[in-house]
Amino acid sequence: MLVLASASPRRRELLAQAGFCFEVHPAHIPEDPLPGEDPIAYVTRLAREKAQAVFAQRATDAEAARNLAVLGADTTVTLDKAILGKPEDAADAARMLGLLSGRTHRVITGVALVTAEGAQVAAEVTAVRFLTLGEEEIAAYIATGEPMDKAGAYAIQGLAARWIPRIEGCYFNVVGLPIALVSTLLESCKTLKS
């Protein structure tokens, strides 16, 4: 049985779109970066911790553990080596969008697949170019509420799409789950084949 350790509706939609059958069991762990933590290390650590936490909750006995695979994921935005997570409030969202304006940033998603055999961990990186944004545009976007639960304070699949002329890499990674990478991990999983 595959379990998605995430409350993200976007991850749920993407995994279903790719044809996977799964249950959802969100993980509740602290998501703060460690001091000096590299963005890739940060998202892969969180993905692993989420998947391990849910695996520990769901693997109530040896039989349950043997038939369980838990997928964890975490996405962040980085600019100039700084991690831009979810905004704390409207002012923080405005700050982040101002930083991204007219520049190229990276979106990194860490994924982890935890089974009784252990954990497989990987990361996907996509470069995203933003147009230059005015203060009024930023304020109007924040007023929609869309940026408030998104890393980097925007959703590429939402209203912010109009500001993104190009990306280099996986589009689905920017949405929150690099489907090709996840598919490769899941297809190699012995637990899901038995």
C-alpha positions, -999 to +999 in steps of 0.1 A: +000+000+000+012+035-010+007+063+015+013+100+007+027+118+037+014+152+027-017+173+032-010+192-001-039+190-025-015+197-054+006+166-045-025+145-042-038+157-076-005+151-093+000+116-079-036+106-089-031+122-123-001+099-128-023+069-122-011+059-087-035+044-061-027+057-026-040+069+007-032+102+023-018+105+058-002+139+065+029+142+086+032+168+112+068+176+118+087+209+124+098+224+090+125+248+100+159+246+083+188+238+104+215+265+108+236+267+076+216+239+060+219+236+022+185+239+004+188+204-011+198+189+022+169+207+038+141+194+015+155+159+013+157+158+051+122+170+055+109+146+029+126+117+047+114+128+082+078+131+069+079+097+053+096+080+083+071+096+108+041+083+088+057+049+083+063+046+120+026+054+127+012+031+100+036+001+104+018-012+135+032-048+130+056-067+108+029-076+082+018-039+080+054-028+076+061-053+049+033-041+027+037-003+033+055+023+012+053+060+023+061+089+000+072+121+016+080+154-002+090+189+006+094+219-018+113+251-013+123+281-033+159+294-032+174+327-043+210+336-037+213+305-015+185+318+008+156+294+015+122+310+008+096+288+025+059+296+030+053+332+039+044+340+076+020+368+066+012+393+038+043+414+045+065+384+042+048+373+010+054+408-005+090+406+006+095+373-012+077+383-044+098+415-044+130+394-042+118+371-070+108+400-093+128+402-125+151+373-115+156+336-119+153+314-088+154+277-081+126+255-069+138+223-052+116+194-042+130+166-020+112+132-022+116+102+000+101+067-003+103+048+030+096+010+031+106-018+055+138-021+035+148+015+041+146+049+025+153+061-011+158+099-013+162+122-042+157+158-052+146+177-083+157+213-092+139+236-116+150+272-126+121+296-128+123+331-144+100+359-131+090+390-149+095+423-131+066+430-108+052+463-096+041+469-060+005+471-070+007+438-088+022+422-058-004+436-035-033+425-057-019+390-059-015+388-021-050+400-017-062+368-035-048+347-007-031+324-032+005+329-021+000+323+016+006+286+018+031+283-010+069+281-009+082+314-024+047+329-021+034+319-055+017+291-074+029+285-109-004+267-117-024+297-105-025+334-111+013+338-109+016+319-142+013+352-161+046+363-146+067+332-155+080+334-191+102+303-188+114+275-167+143+251-171+134+217-157+103+199-145+071+219-144+055+195-119+084+200-096+074+237-093+038+227-086+051+205-057+058+169-069+083+160-097+062+132-112+088+116-134+112+113-105+085+100-081+074+075-108+110+061-111+112+057-073+078+040-071+084+017-101+116+004-084+098-003-051+097-040-044+070-034-017+046-021-043+053-049-067+045-077-043 
